[in-house]
Amino acid sequence: TVAFVPVFSQTLQRSQDEARRFFRATWTLALILTSVICVLGIVYAGPLVIAFAPGYQTDPEKLELTTTLLRLCFPYVVSLSLVAVAMGALNALGHFFRPAIAPVWLNVCQIAAVFAGVAFFTTPVLALGVGVIVAGVLQVWLQLRPLRERGFAPQLLFAPGDPSIRRLGWILLPSLLGASAYQLNTITTRAIASFFGDGPVSYLYYATRLLELPLGVFVFALSMASLPSLSRLVGKGDRAELQRSFSETLGLALALALPCSAGLILLREPIVALLFGWNPDHFGSEAVRLCALALLYYTLGLVPISLARIYVNLCVAHENTRTGAQAAVVSLIVNVVGALLLVGPLPYGTLWDSVIDVQRALVVADFGFLGLAVATTLAAAANAIWVMTAAHHRYGANLPARAWIGYLRLLAATGVLSLAVGIGVWLLPSQEQVSPLAALQLFGLIGLGGLAY
């Protein structure tokens, strides 16, 4: 989507027929390429699992189950790529609701699959894989009507030599890396987490899901909504309006990311307990504590991730995807090196002994599996610093002086929120058990923080 929107927006300004041809050619290429990826992924699912979760080699049953689940999930790559093309076209045409609501189908299908798995599957978790396939089909279907209404009904058109397609190709390769810095770091984190057993893998996964709630609902949605507008302004050469639009978008991202960060940090334990701690036999007080610590370290990266996404948009609007790609490489290096230095000594038997020896010699702090969350946040900070510095160097001062006053006001408001919530936590009696009263207290504190902010 990131690569498609700038080219499509500028093509649309020239001619709707040209834009329609470009959309259909892109749709066809996406279908062909991701179908090939899907087939290769299904065939080589076993080696892929070993590559991304090497710790699973010690448990053949877990390795086989993960491989089966990966094969079930790979068709989703095809569905999601078609949704990405449809999302880019619809956003550029001014329609946001259908693309934005599409991911809800994945949640609905996953929830339904949980119940179906218990009722109809010998291995219940396999139902989740089937749910992914069904969700992908529904997500694509949801985009078809608004596309037809705007004269962009998908049709097969194989035109790899089209000038716009060639232009898309030049933008696409680096943008794939630049836009996926966060996902690449998450994959790296899970690979190293596989050495620590099931508990840490789950704690990190739940913590990242909580972090992705504000990212997905607010920041990524804002990023997608702003990209077509920034691309049009760059195409028109209206620098003053571009600067104003960019600073307002950045301000809105901070207005959402700052209070979310404060809330997740201050209320991390009651949030984790309320969501996951209802069955203490499976998720007891120690699990709540460790998952909440992972959430704390991840949340410190929420603001840098938000800043990087908006600044990457500014670069992409100028058809510059190299900056985001370079930042992603820097981020990935920081994440891998940081993780290996902060997780403590890795166990022998999962990698070559010589590699384990080097890693053990270089460890600077033993955070255990929590070092992965710390490393991810450091990587997010490195990514943001690189993108912001490069954007400022290439495009000059992107923010007017008055914007900084607004950002300082947001920071002050977040301080007021933190003070109000901190006092509320201090005054209220702590709840040892997960209960309706504990839930009411948590919602009350969230409401208090929101009002203060």
SVG drawing of the C-alpha trace seen along z (x, -y; Angstrom):
<svg xmlns="http://www.w3.org/2000/svg" viewBox="-22 -30 56 66">
<polyline fill="none" stroke="black" stroke-width="0.4" points="0.0,0.0 2.8,-2.4 4.4,-2.0 1.1,-2.0 -0.6,-5.1 1.9,-7.8 2.0,-6.4 -1.8,-5.8 -2.6,-9.3 -0.5,-11.1 -1.8,-8.8 -5.4,-9.6 -4.6,-13.4 -3.7,-12.8 -6.5,-10.5 -9.0,-8.1 -8.7,-5.7 -4.9,-5.6 -5.4,-5.1 -7.9,-2.3 -5.4,-0.5 -2.7,-0.9 -4.9,0.4 -5.9,3.5 -2.3,4.2 -1.1,3.9 -4.0,6.2 -3.0,8.9 0.7,8.7 -0.1,8.9 -2.3,12.0 0.4,13.7 3.4,12.9 1.8,13.7 0.3,16.9 3.9,18.0 5.0,17.0 2.0,18.9 2.9,22.1 6.6,21.8 5.6,21.1 3.4,24.2 6.1,26.4 8.9,25.1 6.9,24.5 9.1,26.8 12.5,25.1 10.8,21.7 9.6,22.7 13.1,23.8 14.6,20.6 12.2,18.3 11.8,20.5 15.0,22.5 14.3,23.3 11.4,25.5 13.8,28.1 14.0,29.6 10.3,30.5 9.3,32.4 5.6,32.4 5.6,28.6 7.6,28.2 5.2,30.4 2.1,28.5 3.7,25.1 4.5,26.2 0.9,27.3 -0.4,24.0 2.0,22.1 0.7,24.0 -2.9,23.1 -2.0,19.5 0.0,18.9 -3.0,18.4 -3.7,15.3 -0.7,13.7 -2.6,13.7 -5.8,12.2 -3.9,9.6 -1.9,8.4 -5.2,7.9 -6.7,6.0 -3.5,3.8 -4.0,2.8 -7.7,2.2 -7.0,0.2 -4.5,-2.0 -6.9,-2.7 -9.9,-3.4 -7.9,-5.6 -6.7,-7.7 -10.3,-7.9 -11.4,-9.2 -13.0,-6.0 -11.6,-4.7 -14.3,-2.7 -14.3,0.6 -10.4,0.9 -10.3,-0.1 -13.0,2.4 -11.5,5.3 -9.1,6.5 -12.1,6.9 -13.0,10.0 -9.8,11.6 -10.7,11.0 -14.3,12.3 -13.2,15.4 -10.5,16.2 -13.0,15.8 -15.5,18.1 -12.7,20.5 -11.9,20.9 -15.4,22.2 -15.4,24.3 -12.1,25.8 -13.3,27.0 -16.5,28.4 -15.3,30.0 -11.5,30.4 -9.4,33.1 -6.6,30.6 -8.5,27.4 -5.8,24.9 -6.0,26.0 -9.3,24.3 -7.5,20.9 -5.6,21.7 -8.8,22.4 -10.2,19.2 -7.4,17.2 -8.2,18.6 -11.9,17.7 -11.0,14.2 -8.8,13.6 -11.6,14.4 -14.1,12.2 -11.6,9.2 -11.2,9.3 -14.9,9.6 -15.6,6.6 -13.5,4.3 -15.3,5.3 -18.5,3.3 -16.8,-0.2 -14.3,0.5 -17.1,1.2 -19.1,-1.8 -16.1,-4.0 -15.5,-2.4 -12.5,-0.3 -13.9,3.2 -10.9,5.6 -10.1,7.3 -7.1,9.3 -4.7,7.2 -1.1,8.5 0.9,5.4 4.3,5.7 5.8,3.3 3.4,0.4 5.5,-2.7 3.5,-3.1 4.1,0.5 7.8,0.1 7.8,-3.0 5.9,-1.1 8.6,1.6 11.4,-0.9 9.5,-2.2 8.2,1.1 11.4,3.0 12.9,0.5 9.4,-0.4 8.8,3.3 11.8,3.1 11.1,-0.4 7.4,0.2 8.1,3.5 10.8,2.5 8.5,3.2 7.3,6.6 10.9,7.6 11.9,6.8 9.0,8.8 10.0,11.8 13.5,11.6 12.3,11.3 10.1,14.4 13.0,16.4 15.2,15.6 12.2,16.0 11.8,19.6 14.9,20.5 13.2,19.6 10.2,22.0 6.4,21.4 5.9,18.9 8.1,16.1 6.9,16.6 3.4,16.1 4.2,13.1 6.0,11.3 3.2,12.1 0.5,10.8 2.5,7.7 3.0,6.9 -0.7,7.4 -1.5,4.8 1.1,2.4 -0.5,3.0 -3.9,2.0 -3.1,-1.8 -0.7,-1.4 -3.4,0.3 -6.4,-1.6 -4.8,-5.1 -1.2,-5.4 -1.2,-3.0 -4.8,-4.1 -3.7,-7.7 -0.6,-6.9 -2.7,-5.2 -5.2,-8.1 -2.6,-10.8 -0.5,-9.3 -2.8,-10.1 -3.1,-13.7 0.6,-14.1 1.2,-12.5 -1.2,-14.9 0.4,-17.9 3.8,-16.8 2.5,-16.3 1.1,-19.9 4.3,-21.3 2.4,-23.1 5.1,-23.2 3.3,-25.4 0.2,-23.3 2.4,-20.1 4.2,-21.5 0.9,-22.4 -0.7,-19.0 2.4,-17.1 2.7,-19.0 -1.0,-18.5 -0.7,-14.7 2.3,-14.4 0.5,-16.3 -2.5,-14.0 -0.2,-11.0 1.5,-12.3 -1.9,-13.3 -2.9,-9.7 0.5,-7.9 1.5,-9.9 -1.5,-9.2 -1.7,-5.6 2.0,-5.2 1.4,-6.7 -1.7,-4.6 -0.1,-1.3 2.9,-2.0 1.0,-3.0 -1.8,-0.5 0.2,2.4 -0.4,5.0 -4.2,4.5 -4.6,4.5 -2.7,7.7 -4.5,9.3 -7.9,8.3 -7.3,9.7 -5.3,12.9 -5.4,13.6 -8.9,15.1 -7.6,18.6 -4.7,18.5 -3.8,22.2 -2.8,21.2 -1.8,17.5 -0.9,16.8 0.5,13.8 4.0,14.4 2.8,14.7 0.9,11.4 4.1,9.7 6.4,10.9 3.9,10.1 3.4,6.6 7.2,6.0 7.4,7.0 4.5,4.5 6.4,1.8 9.6,2.2 7.6,2.5 5.5,-0.6 8.6,-2.8 8.9,-2.3 5.3,-3.4 6.1,-7.1 9.2,-6.4 7.2,-3.9 4.5,-6.6 7.0,-9.3 8.8,-7.0 5.5,-5.9 4.5,-9.6 8.0,-10.6 8.2,-7.6 5.0,-8.8 6.6,-12.2 9.5,-10.4 7.2,-8.0 5.0,-10.9 8.2,-12.2 8.6,-8.7 11.6,-8.3 11.5,-4.7 15.2,-4.3 15.3,-6.3 12.7,-4.0 14.6,-0.9 17.9,-2.2 16.3,-3.0 14.8,0.6 18.2,2.1 19.7,0.0 16.7,0.9 17.1,4.6 20.8,4.5 20.2,2.7 17.5,5.2 19.5,8.3 22.7,7.0 20.7,5.6 18.8,8.8 21.9,11.0 23.6,8.6 20.7,8.3 19.0,11.7 21.8,13.4 23.5,16.6 21.6,18.6 21.3,22.4 23.5,24.8 22.0,27.3 19.9,24.9 22.6,23.1 26.2,24.0 28.3,24.2 30.8,21.6 27.9,19.1 26.7,19.7 30.2,19.2 30.5,15.8 27.1,14.7 27.9,15.6 31.2,13.7 29.4,10.5 26.5,10.4 26.4,7.1 23.2,7.5 21.0,10.4 17.4,9.3 16.4,12.8 13.6,12.9 12.7,9.3 15.9,8.2 14.0,8.9 11.5,6.2 14.2,3.7 16.0,4.4 12.9,3.9 12.4,0.5 16.0,-0.5 15.5,0.6 12.3,-1.5 14.2,-4.6 17.1,-4.0 14.6,-3.7 12.8,-6.9 16.1,-8.9 17.3,-7.8 14.1,-8.6 13.6,-12.0 17.2,-13.1 17.2,-12.0 13.8,-13.7 14.9,-16.9 18.1,-16.9 16.3,-16.1 13.2,-18.3 14.3,-21.0 12.4,-22.1 9.2,-20.1 7.6,-21.6 6.7,-25.3 7.8,-26.9 4.2,-27.1 3.8,-23.3 6.4,-22.7 4.2,-24.7 1.4,-22.3 3.6,-19.3 4.8,-20.7 1.2,-21.2 0.5,-17.5 3.5,-16.5 2.2,-18.6 -1.2,-17.1 0.3,-13.6 2.0,-14.7 -1.3,-15.7 -2.8,-12.3 0.1,-10.5 -0.3,-12.4 -4.1,-11.8 -3.7,-8.1 -0.8,-7.8 -2.8,-9.4 -5.8,-7.2 -3.7,-4.0 -2.3,-5.2 -5.7,-5.9 -7.6,-2.8 -7.0,0.4 -5.2,3.0 -7.1,6.0 -5.3,9.3 -7.8,11.3 -9.2,10.6 -12.8,9.7 -15.6,7.4 -14.5,4.9 -11.0,4.9 -12.4,4.3 -14.5,1.4 -11.4,-0.1 -9.4,0.2 -12.0,-1.4 -12.5,-4.1 -8.7,-4.9 -8.7,-4.9 -11.7,-7.3 -10.0,-9.5 -6.8,-9.7 -8.8,-10.5 -10.7,-13.3 -7.4,-14.7 -5.8,-14.6"/>
</svg>
